[in-house]
């Protein structure tokens, strides 16, 4: 049985994220989507503290809604180091979506760190579908602030969730 771990902040989950998860779910027996917090300030002096638009619990709820149709996908919330989570969930691979060379270079640094600390930790990159490569959580949050439509950026179930849980 093969398993994959897809980590991310998913603040909020986009159609691009869901595309990567769906494609991974078609190729692996089990996929664990880990909604994570960036705890780098615990490990790296002067690391920036990431500010989230949604709580960890809210982000997990949105990912669960978006992935409800995928029977082999489990959604968890996690903090700490990815490499420790990789071992904890007994994943075979870490899956990362990449939209461009900037994404690749950023993810490659993390992949090399993870493999150096656990020789079993292999990262597989999935290129973004061109239909989604301009979509990001940052874009979604910007549209939320200005009241613009989230159609074509977020899954329908997530848009509905956001409407039912307005930000103050």
C-alpha positions as MATLAB code, in Angstrom:
seq = 'XXXXXXXXXXXXXXXXXXXXXXXXXXXXXXXXXXXXXXXXXXXXXXXXXXXXXXXXXXXXXXXXXXXXXXXXXXXXXXXXXXXXXXXXXXXXXXXXXXXXXXXXXXXXXXXXXXXXXXXXXXXXXXXXXXXXXXXXXXXXXXXXXXXXXXXXXXXXXXXXXXXXXXXX';
ca = [
       0.000    0.000    0.000;
       1.412    3.400   -0.976;
       0.745    6.569    0.956;
       1.387   10.239    0.433;
       1.512   13.246    2.733;
       0.429   16.613    1.363;
       1.310   19.394    3.813;
       0.264   23.018    3.584;
      -1.264   25.934    5.411;
      -4.364   25.945    3.164;
      -5.335   29.467    4.246;
      -7.783   28.845    2.535;
      -7.650   25.752    0.308;
      -7.819   26.715   -3.385;
      -8.848   24.881   -6.531;
      -5.134   24.480   -7.250;
      -4.591   22.738   -3.909;
      -7.623   20.534   -4.513;
      -6.336   19.607   -7.975;
      -3.028   18.385   -6.495;
      -4.855   16.447   -3.757;
      -7.241   14.868   -6.277;
      -4.412   13.860   -8.606;
      -2.452   12.368   -5.697;
      -5.552   10.502   -4.478;
      -5.794    8.863   -7.912;
      -2.214    7.577   -7.653;
      -1.832    6.575   -3.998;
      -3.823    4.183   -1.846;
      -3.905    6.636    1.060;
      -3.371   10.408    1.099;
      -3.000   12.400    4.290;
      -3.542   16.130    3.898;
      -1.879   17.914    6.798;
      -3.191   21.389    7.530;
      -0.172   22.853    9.266;
       0.997   25.843   11.207;
       4.331   27.422   10.406;
       6.277   26.977   13.636;
       9.668   27.984   12.210;
      10.216   30.610   14.912;
      10.556   27.676   17.348;
      13.459   26.297   15.329;
      15.040   29.240   13.496;
      16.079   32.418   15.264;
      14.373   35.541   13.819;
      12.083   33.478   11.569;
       8.967   35.433   10.606;
       5.719   34.569   12.350;
       3.064   33.719    9.775;
      -0.302   35.375   10.274;
      -3.306   33.300    9.221;
      -6.717   34.546    8.078;
      -8.339   31.400    9.476;
      -7.663   29.327   12.578;
      -6.110   25.896   12.267;
      -9.483   24.317   13.044;
     -11.255   26.435   10.412;
      -8.649   25.598    7.782;
      -8.979   21.882    8.582;
     -12.782   22.138    8.309;
     -12.520   23.798    4.889;
     -10.091   21.151    3.598;
     -12.392   18.396    4.880;
     -15.312   19.967    3.004;
     -13.289   20.299   -0.202;
     -12.034   16.697   -0.011;
     -15.261   15.034    1.159;
     -15.666   13.262   -2.192;
     -12.233   11.608   -1.970;
     -12.623    8.390    0.035;
      -8.887    7.708    0.417;
      -8.037   11.175    1.749;
      -7.680   11.858    5.457;
      -7.366   15.450    6.694;
      -5.443   16.219    9.870;
      -4.252   19.359   11.649;
      -0.632   19.491   12.736;
       2.138   21.734   13.984;
       5.836   21.142   14.350;
       8.338   19.828   11.860;
       7.099   18.178    8.681;
       9.763   15.479    8.839;
       8.458   14.301   12.220;
       4.913   14.233   10.878;
       6.102   12.247    7.841;
       7.292    9.476   10.149;
       4.283    9.733   12.451;
       1.778    9.122    9.629;
       4.114    6.544    8.034;
       3.935    8.199    4.626;
       5.930    6.922    1.676;
       6.180   10.281   -0.095;
       5.706   13.990    0.503;
       3.776   15.604   -2.343;
       4.232   19.271   -3.205;
       2.506   21.203   -5.945;
       4.617   23.706   -7.846;
       3.375   26.530  -10.052;
       6.690   27.966  -11.207;
      10.452   27.966  -10.665;
      10.102   30.106   -7.540;
       7.858   27.475   -5.956;
      10.266   24.733   -7.027;
      13.329   26.451   -5.569;
      11.525   27.083   -2.274;
      10.238   23.503   -2.040;
      13.566   21.991   -3.098;
      15.316   23.500   -0.058;
      12.761   21.875    2.221;
      12.918   18.564    0.357;
      16.694   18.399    0.709;
      16.448   19.234    4.426;
      13.838   16.524    4.955;
      15.840   13.873    3.105;
      19.015   14.829    4.990;
      17.172   14.243    8.273;
      15.368   11.096    7.144;
      16.724    9.199    4.160;
      13.265    7.703    3.634;
      11.686   11.125    3.041;
      11.297   11.624   -0.683;
       9.436   14.614   -2.076;
       7.555   14.313   -5.343;
       6.608   17.475   -7.207;
       3.376   17.811   -9.123;
       3.247   20.673  -11.611;
       0.203   22.876  -11.297;
      -2.440   22.487  -13.931;
      -2.161   25.610  -16.142;
      -5.803   26.391  -15.319;
      -4.784   26.912  -11.684;
      -1.203   28.207  -11.806;
      -2.209   31.834  -11.144;
      -4.385   30.877   -8.167;
      -3.078   31.244   -4.629;
      -4.406   31.549   -1.104;
      -2.957   35.072   -1.109;
      -5.173   35.969   -4.075;
      -8.191   34.444   -2.334;
      -7.541   36.436    0.866;
      -7.121   39.648   -1.154;
     -10.455   39.060   -2.873;
     -12.074   38.321    0.462;
     -10.850   41.674    1.821;
     -12.277   43.568   -1.152;
     -15.490   41.561   -1.396;
     -14.665   40.236   -4.875;
     -15.928   36.891   -6.134;
     -14.100   33.748   -5.058;
     -15.595   31.719   -7.922;
     -12.915   29.969   -9.938;
     -10.429   30.290   -7.066;
     -11.902   28.239   -4.218;
     -13.993   25.057   -4.177;
     -17.743   25.764   -4.026;
     -18.110   24.117   -0.593;
     -15.364   26.392    0.775;
     -16.971   29.514   -0.699;
     -20.214   28.532    1.030;
     -18.367   27.900    4.304;
     -16.754   31.356    4.102;
     -20.173   32.958    3.456;
     -21.527   31.195    6.541;
     -18.520   32.284    8.655;
     -17.893   35.946    7.784;
     -14.730   37.647    9.011;
     -15.201   40.674   11.266;
];
